[in-house]
Amino acid sequence: MAFVKRVALPPRAVRQLRRVRSVYVAGTLLSALGLFSYGDPAAGVRQTVIAAVFLVVFAALLMLTAVQLWRHGRTEHCGTARRLSPVA
């Protein structure tokens, strides 16, 4: 992965990622709550599987968003990121 060119995200994309991150957190928490509430074996297997699938999907989206925001925060490697980032 040393040959991957890193390109800075535009400010609008960063704002959208930060906004959607809270949606992914809420989805992960609600899916986990649903999964734990279906812990009773008599409740049925289908609801448990669906809650588990939602938990995996929201957790994956949250991790992808976190990685993209983390990579964007590292501005020393890319001239475009330095130009798009506010000067501190």
C-alpha positions as CSV (number, residue, x, y, z in Angstrom):
1,M,0.0,0.0,0.0
2,A,3.0,2.3,-0.1
3,F,2.2,3.2,-3.7
4,V,-1.3,4.4,-3.0
5,K,-1.6,8.1,-3.8
6,R,-3.5,9.9,-1.0
7,V,-5.8,12.6,-2.1
8,A,-7.3,15.1,0.3
9,L,-11.1,15.1,0.7
10,P,-12.9,18.3,-0.1
11,P,-14.3,20.2,2.9
12,R,-17.9,19.3,2.0
13,A,-17.1,15.6,2.0
14,V,-15.5,15.9,5.4
15,R,-18.6,17.7,6.8
16,Q,-20.8,15.0,5.4
17,L,-18.7,12.3,6.9
18,R,-18.8,13.9,10.3
19,R,-22.6,14.3,10.1
20,V,-23.2,10.7,9.0
21,R,-20.9,9.4,11.7
22,S,-23.6,10.1,14.3
23,V,-26.2,8.2,12.2
24,Y,-23.9,5.2,12.0
25,V,-23.3,5.3,15.8
26,A,-27.0,5.4,16.5
27,G,-27.6,2.6,14.0
28,T,-24.9,0.5,15.7
29,L,-26.3,1.1,19.2
30,L,-29.9,0.4,18.1
31,S,-28.8,-2.8,16.3
32,A,-26.9,-4.0,19.4
33,L,-29.9,-3.2,21.6
34,G,-32.1,-5.2,19.2
35,L,-29.7,-8.1,19.1
36,F,-29.5,-8.3,22.9
37,S,-33.3,-8.0,23.3
38,Y,-33.7,-11.0,21.0
39,G,-31.5,-13.1,23.3
40,D,-34.4,-15.4,24.2
41,P,-34.2,-18.6,22.1
42,A,-38.1,-18.7,22.0
43,A,-38.2,-15.2,20.3
44,G,-37.1,-16.7,17.0
45,V,-33.9,-16.9,15.0
46,R,-34.9,-14.7,12.1
47,Q,-35.1,-11.5,14.1
48,T,-31.7,-12.3,15.7
49,V,-30.0,-12.8,12.4
50,I,-31.5,-9.6,11.0
51,A,-30.3,-7.6,14.0
52,A,-26.9,-9.2,13.7
53,V,-26.6,-8.3,10.0
54,F,-27.6,-4.7,10.8
55,L,-25.0,-4.5,13.5
56,V,-22.3,-5.8,11.2
57,V,-23.3,-3.3,8.4
58,F,-23.5,-0.3,10.7
59,A,-20.2,-1.2,12.5
60,A,-18.5,-1.6,9.1
61,L,-19.8,1.8,7.8
62,L,-18.7,3.4,11.1
63,M,-15.2,2.0,10.9
64,L,-14.9,3.1,7.2
65,T,-16.0,6.6,8.1
66,A,-13.6,6.7,11.0
67,V,-10.7,5.6,8.8
68,Q,-11.5,8.1,6.1
69,L,-11.6,10.9,8.7
70,W,-8.4,9.8,10.3
71,R,-6.6,9.6,7.0
72,H,-7.9,13.1,6.1
73,G,-6.6,14.5,9.4
74,R,-3.0,13.5,8.5
75,T,-2.3,16.5,6.3
76,E,1.5,16.4,6.3
77,H,1.7,13.9,3.4
78,C,-0.3,15.8,0.8
79,G,-0.1,19.3,-0.6
80,T,-3.7,19.3,-1.5
81,A,-4.7,18.5,2.1
82,R,-2.5,21.4,3.4
83,R,-4.2,23.8,0.9
84,L,-7.7,22.6,1.9
85,S,-7.1,22.5,5.6
86,P,-7.4,25.7,7.6
87,V,-4.0,27.1,8.8
88,A,-3.7,26.7,12.6
